[in-house]
Amino acid sequence: MAAETPVDSALDEVRRAVATAMQQFGPDYWREQDANKTFPTEFFDTIGEAGYFGTFIPEVYGGVDAGARVASVLVEEINRAGGDASSVNAQMAICRTLVLHGTEEQKQRYLPGVASGEIRFLTVAATEPDSGANMNELVSTARRDGDAWVLNASKVLISFAAHTRLMILLARAEEGTTLFLLDLEEAGDSVEMHPIDMVAHRMTSSLFIDELRVSDSARIGPVGEGLPCLMKGFVIRRVLAAAEAIGNARFLLDRSIDYAKTRKTFDELIGVNQGIQYPLVQAYMKVEAADLMRWDVLRLVDAGRDAVPRSAMAKVLASEAAWETTRAALTTFGGWGLASEYHVERKLREGTVYVFNNLLMNLIGDRALGLPKKG
């Protein structure tokens, strides 16, 4: 047997720590948060106290700089325990744009608070009502006014907008797309939010910014380079989304397998039926294959190699594997799978967030297969 490497040992330590923490935040806690549409403040604060929000933040700014493998295992294990790691994912990963492209003043002011969880940094406001995910057709504007900027924006489907202090805004300046770091405690009435009731509990809002004046010190990265700066974080965001989906799938597999081994109908365990076995076997194989792709992406990230196409593949494969696992769980639980107390229907709704993969399929066709691009 191969000796355990320091990396393996560190990741096992993360798994054990998450398992211990999640004992007080079991599936019923998350069912309550979902039903009441509330932010999981107690859970979020617990993760912050453990230091995980500094996973991508250098030690000089109060972080631990533990890297993508730790972040990946963290969100997977939270979801595998029946939780929802989306807020943790956001707090860990979104700040990487500030780490990579922010000014020293911005980093010193905000990153220590982000690392501790004292400052929530949960949101990127990019998608718009008409352009959707096409960031090259933004209508939100950033207009120069002396040494400052005046921002006007209309954004939709913005997760956690009402629960964050810091937000990255993508707008179009005369020179091209540009990023701004907004401190919503300072923005006042110029920012208006309206909640959007979604099938999944992502605390999503539409967002309107009217003539918000900010200093140039709020800008992140060069003028006109906003989208390229933002895209540098996409590989990590995709692999963490894949890890979340894998965690959800394993939560459902664990519960479904246990149910199939204990539930009897017509004096037989339902697990003996091929109609139960085969969907679970197929889902299990797809989850394991997606997991291998996740670790392959992380290998490329650690080696400093291009991980863009394979990160897209990992996210697509993991989201589809989780979706198939949900269907297998519904087959296993039957009508009880639609009852909230079994948590299958909640994970079904959460899974819908991850299966919008058209743009990633386009990316894979372009970057991995070299197929011609439209336009």
N, C-alpha and C positions, 0 to 999 in steps of 0.2 A: 504494500500500500504506500502511495506517495505521501511524503511528509507534508503536513499542513503549512502553507505559506503564510507570511505575515498578513497579506491581503485577505486570505480566507479567514484567518483568525479575527481580523478587525470586522469583517462583514458578519461573521457569526456573533460577535459581540453586539453589533447593531441589532441583529435579529432578536437576540435574547432581551436586549433593553426595550425594544418596541413591544415584544410579547408581554413583558412585565407592565409597561405603561398602559397597554391596551386592556388590561384586566379591569381597569376602572372606566374604560370607554368601550364597552362591548357593543354588539349589534343593536341592542335596545336603546342605548344612548343615541346612536345615529338615526334610528327610526324616529325618535322624539325630535331630534334636530330637523329632520326632513319634514315631519308632520307640522311642526310649528314654524318652519321656514326661518330658523334662527342661525346665527353664526356660532360655531362651536368654540366659544371663547375659552372655556376651561381646558379643553383639549389643546387648543392652539397655544395657550400660555404654558401648558405642561411641556410641549415639544420645544418651546422657546427656552424654558428653564434648563432643558437638557442640552442646549447648545447647538441643535441641528440647523437652525436658521443661518448659521454662519458657515455652512458646508462649502459654499463657493466664495466666501469672503476671506481675504488674506488676514493673517493673524495681526498685522499691524493696525487693522481697523476693527479688531475685536472678534474676528471670525476664527474658524478652525481649518479652513482650506482643505477639507477632507476629500473633495472631489466627487466625480459623477457616480462612481461605483457605490459609495455610501449613500448618496442621495437616491439612487435607483432602488437599493435594497430598502431604504426607509419607507418610501411611498408604497412599494410593493407589500411590505409587511403590514403597514397600516390598513391597506385595503383587504389583505388576506384575513385580517382579524375582523372584518366586517365594517371597517371604518371608511371614511372618505378623505383621502389625502390631498384633495385638490388645493386646499388653502395652504398646506405645507409645501406642496410642489411650487405654488406661485411665490410664496415668501422666499423660498430657497433660490429659485432660478431666475426670476425676473430681475433681481438686483445685479445679475451678471452683466447686464448692459451698462449699468452704472460703474461696475468694477472695471470693465474693459474700456469704456469710452468717457467716463465722467471726469470732471476736474478734481484736483486734489481737495479743493474747498468743499465740493459736493460730497466726496467720499468721507472726509473727516466729519462733516456735519451729520450725515445720515447713516452711514454703514454700521457704526457700533450699535445704534438703536435697532436697526434691521436685524443684526446678528442676534441680539438678545430677545427680539420679538416685541420690544417696547414700541417700535415704530412698525406699523403694518405697511408693507410694500407689495401689493397683491395684484396690481392691475396694469395692463397695457391697453390704451384706448386707440385702436387702429381701424377696426371694421366700421363701415359706413352704410347708411340705408340703401344707397343706389349702387355703389361700387363693390359692396360686400368685402371679400378678401382680396380684391384686385387693388393692391396698394399703389399702383401706378396711376389710378384715376381718382385720387383724393380730391374732395372739394373743401375739406377743412383747411383753413389758411393760417399762415403766420406772416404778419405784415410788419416790416420794420417801422419803428417810430423813434427816431433818434438812436439812443443807445439801448432801447428796449424793443420789445415785440408786443404786438396786439394779436391775440389768438381768437379765432372764431371756428367752432367745430360742431359737427353733428355726428355722434357715434352711436352704434347699436350693438347689442349682444355683448356688453362689457361685464365680465364676471367680477364680483366682489367690489364693484365701484362704490357702493354705499358703506363699505366696511374697511376701506383702506385710507391711509393718510397720504401716501405717495402714489403717484400715477405717472406712467410714461405716456405722453401724447405724441402721436405721429400726425404731422400737419405738412402742408405744402407751402414752402417759401418761394420767392421768385427764382431762387437757384435750384429748387427741387425739394424732395422730402426731407424734413428736419425733425429731430426729436427734442422734446422738452420734458423736464422733470417738474411735475406740478405737486406742490405741497397744498393739499386741499384745506388744511387748516388756515392757509393764508389767502385762498382763492375767493372766499366770500360768496356773494350772491351771483357772481359771474358764471358759476357752474351750477347747472340744474340737472337733477337726475329723476328718472321715472322707472320704477321696478317693472320688469317683464316677467310674468308668471310662466315658468318653463316646466317641461315634463320632468326635468332633473333639477335638483336643488343646488343651483350654482349662484344664487343671489345676484342675478343678472339684471342689468339696467340699460336703458338708453340714456345718453349723456349729451347735454347741450352746453356749449361754452359761448358766451356772448361778450365780445370786446374785453377779454381778459388781458390786462397789461402785465407782462412779466419782464424782469430784467434779463439781459443776455446771459447772466450767470445761471439761468434756469435751463439753458440749452445743453443737450448732451451730444457730444461729437460735432463734427464739422457741419456747417450749413450745406444743405443739398445732399448729405450722405446719410440721412436718417434711416432709410430702408435698409441699405447695406449694413449699418451698425446693428439694427434690430435683427437682421437675418443671421448674424453671427451667433445668436443664441438659440437658433431653431433646432440645431442638432441635439442639444441637451434637452430642450423642451420636448422633442419627439421621443427621445429614449425614456424620459420620465413618464410621458403619457403611456408609452408601451408598458412600463413597469406597473403603472396603476392598473392598466387593463389586465395584465397578468395576475396581479394581486386579486382583482375582482374575480377572475376566472377560477383561481385556486380556492378562494373562499367558497364559491358555488360548487366546485368539484368536491371539496372536503365534506360539505354538508350533504350533497347529493349521494356520495358514496356511502356515508354513514346511514342515510335514510334508506338506501337500497339494501343495506345489510340488515336492517332492523324492521322495516315495514313489511307486514304480511297481508296478502289478499288471497282468497281461496286456499288458505292454509299453506301458502308458499311465500317465501321471501321474494319481493318483487325483483331483486337483483339477479334472480336466475333467468329472467326473461330477456331474450335478445333485444326486444324493443326498448328495454332500459339499458342493457349493457352496451350495445353498439354505439348509441349516441354519446354515452359517457367516454367510451374508449376513443372515439373519433375526436371528441373535444379535448381529451387529455393529450393525445398525440399532437394536436395543433398548438396547444398551449406550450408544450415542451419545445416544439420547433420554434415558436415565436421567442421563447426564452433564450434559446441558443443564438438567435439573431440579435437579441438585446445585448448579450455579452460580447458578441462579435463587434457590434458598434462601439461598445465601451473599450474594447481592445484597440480599435482604430483611434479612438479619442486619446487614450493613454499614449499611443505611439505618435500622436501629432499628425495623423494621416487624414485624408479626405473621408469623412464619414457621412456626407450629405445623402447620397443615394441609399445607403444601407440603413441610415436612421429613418428614412421614409419607409423603407421596407419593414423595419422592426415595428413601427407604429401601425402600419396597415395590417400586418400579420397578427399582431397582438390584439388589436381592436376586433378583428374578425374572429379570432379564436375565442375571445371573451363573449362575443355575440353568440357564437355557436354553443358555448358552454351554458349560457343562459337558457337557450332553447332546450338543451339536454336536461337542465335542472327543472324546467317546467314539465318536461315529459316525465321526469322521475317523481316529482311532487304532485303531479296532477293538479286538481283544483286548488289544493293548498298552496301551490306555488304563487297564486294570485293574492293570497292573504298576507297582509303586511307583517304579521308576526313571524313568518318564515324568512323574510328578508330577500326572497328571490325577486319579487316585483320591484323592490327598490334598486337592486343591482341591475335589473333589466332597464330601468329608466336611466340610471347612471351610464349604462353602456351605450345609450343612444348618443351621448356626447362625443364618443370617440370614433364613430363609424362614418363620419363625413370625410372621405378620403380622396375625392376627385382630384384635388390639386396635387396631392402626393403621388397619385398615379401618373399625372402628367410629368411630375418631376422625375419619377423613376424611368418613364419612357424616354425622357430627354437625356438624363445624366447617365443612366445605366445601359440603355439600349441604343442610344444615339438616334432615336426616331425624330423625324422633322417636327418642328414646332409650328403651331398655327399662327398666322399673321406675319 
